[in-house]
Amino acid sequence: MPSLEELEKRALSVLDNAYAPYSGVRVAAAVEAEDGSVFLGVNVENASYGLTICAERSAVASMVTAGKRKLRKVVIVSSTEEPLPPCGACLQVLVEFGDRGTVVVSISAKSGKKKMWRLEELAGHLFSIKEIVQGGRGAQS
């Protein structure tokens, strides 16, 4: 299983591949699947801003394309001074494939600052259809 440091290195290795001509903010992500395999993604902006794809969703899409369905860890690296948490859309995607204890780490490539959370800390009221159907906390929190 890769360490958080290894995931950070892997994400950092693709940060320059991000396509961010509008915001200038480059973001890369590395996600670890339950079996220890790692998938990478970068943000891909679009002039029609709603069509922008975040790095986290890009990495998760790669994971799903490879047939994996369960997240263990997520590492986000950004070109900003402060570490960036996932946006709301990314949080919802991470909830779909992770669980409350999934580790999410965000790192600033500029300053080296790091923040770490469990998924449930980022999304206090998670919408998880699996939990709703099984009578868990989900959206009922």
Phi and psi in degrees as a GROMACS rama.xvg file:
@    title "Ramachandran Plot"
@    xaxis  label "Phi"
@    yaxis  label "Psi"
@TYPE xy
-70.6349  145.249  PRO-2
-77.5132  167.546  SER-3
-60.7496  -36.1739  LEU-4
-64.2102  -39.6965  GLU-5
-65.8618  -41.4497  GLU-6
-63.1178  -39.584  LEU-7
-60.3935  -46.9544  GLU-8
-60.3908  -41.711  LYS-9
-65.295  -43.8483  ARG-10
-64.7218  -44.5655  ALA-11
-59.6979  -33.2574  LEU-12
-65.82  -19.2997  SER-13
-113.049  1.58691  VAL-14
-55.124  -41.1212  LEU-15
-68.1935  -12.9128  ASP-16
-81.5949  -11.5889  ASN-17
-58.7065  146.984  ALA-18
-111.24  100.711  TYR-19
-134.873  57.0073  ALA-20
-71.3988  -16.2737  PRO-21
-95.5716  -48.1214  TYR-22
-91.7207  -26.3353  SER-23
76.6353  3.18642  GLY-24
-98.7412  112.779  VAL-25
-93.1069  137.053  ARG-26
-137.472  138.374  VAL-27
-130.767  152.942  ALA-28
-138.283  147.544  ALA-29
-125.824  128.08  ALA-30
-117.54  138.941  VAL-31
-103.296  126.118  GLU-32
-80.6861  168.344  ALA-33
-56.5448  -31.1103  GLU-34
-87.1  3.31215  ASP-35
93.5172  -5.91942  GLY-36
-71.6881  151.669  SER-37
-119.393  138.491  VAL-38
-128.866  140.762  PHE-39
-113.152  154.824  LEU-40
-155.134  157.684  GLY-41
-133.195  160.507  VAL-42
-74.7674  143.721  ASN-43
-130.475  102.098  VAL-44
-79.3476  164.203  GLU-45
-144.255  148.666  ASN-46
-58.6266  -32.4895  ALA-47
-89.1527  92.1569  SER-48
-54.1839  -30.2123  TYR-49
-64.3172  -17.456  GLY-50
-89.6554  -0.551096  LEU-51
-61.5935  141.115  THR-52
-111.481  125.511  ILE-53
-77.519  157.171  CYS-54
-60.3861  -40.5494  ALA-55
-63.2957  -44.9076  GLU-56
-68.1785  -35.1623  ARG-57
-61.7311  -44.646  SER-58
-66.746  -41.9584  ALA-59
-64.3842  -39.6387  VAL-60
-61.2558  -38.9301  ALA-61
-63.6036  -40.8025  SER-62
-61.3222  -47.2149  MET-63
-65.8565  -39.0407  VAL-64
-58.7142  -33.7004  THR-65
-82.047  1.5686  ALA-66
90.6251  8.04229  GLY-67
-91.7773  149.733  LYS-68
-132.933  1.39681  ARG-69
-132.401  124.686  LYS-70
-87.8474  144.464  LEU-71
-112.81  -48.1786  ARG-72
-139.81  152.512  LYS-73
-132.931  128.844  VAL-74
-122.722  129.178  VAL-75
-116.294  131.328  ILE-76
-122.09  131.969  VAL-77
-128.868  160.915  SER-78
-86.84  8.89491  SER-79
-87.9459  164.484  THR-80
-68.772  -36.0035  GLU-81
-108.25  147.474  GLU-82
-62.052  141.597  PRO-83
-102.718  129.288  LEU-84
-76.9642  162.16  PRO-85
-63.966  148.01  PRO-86
-72.3819  172.879  CYS-87
-59.6314  -42.4828  GLY-88
-63.5211  -42.0207  ALA-89
-66.3092  -40.0267  CYS-90
-56.9694  -44.4352  LEU-91
-63.5822  -38.9655  GLN-92
-67.4441  -41.2485  VAL-93
-62.8831  -38.22  LEU-94
-63.7765  -38.2743  VAL-95
-59.1311  -36.4093  GLU-96
-112.65  -7.89825  PHE-97
-109.153  -160.117  GLY-98
-143.996  -178.916  ASP-99
-56.3394  -31.084  ARG-100
-92.6664  1.01415  GLY-101
-57.1569  130.006  THR-102
-81.494  130.966  VAL-103
-124.496  122.163  VAL-104
-119.613  135.32  VAL-105
-122.062  135.122  SER-106
-132.01  136.428  ILE-107
-87.8806  122.289  SER-108
-70.2982  -22.4682  ALA-109
-78.4616  -53.4367  LYS-110
-99.9393  -17.221  SER-111
81.0034  0.412918  GLY-112
-64.5223  143.54  LYS-113
-130.907  146.889  LYS-114
-133.563  142.747  LYS-115
-131.902  138.079  MET-116
-137.342  165.847  TRP-117
-94.1567  150.656  ARG-118
-54.2808  -38.6645  LEU-119
-65.7042  -23.2943  GLU-120
-73.2998  -31.974  GLU-121
-79.8967  -33.1413  LEU-122
-126.203  80.171  ALA-123
-54.9673  -33.6564  GLY-124
-119.544  80.7715  HIS-125
-70.2772  139.835  LEU-126
-101.308  102.484  PHE-127
-124.693  109.351  SER-128
-60.5136  -32.902  ILE-129
-60.8135  -43.2847  LYS-130
-70.4348  -35.6377  GLU-131
-66.1282  -47.7034  ILE-132
-64.1369  -36.8345  VAL-133
-87.2281  3.28325  GLN-134
79.7378  19.7108  GLY-135
-82.3465  -164.278  GLY-136
-72.4059  -51.0332  ARG-137
34.7978  -134.546  GLY-138
-72.8729  -7.35653  ALA-139
-82.9934  -3.64831  GLN-140
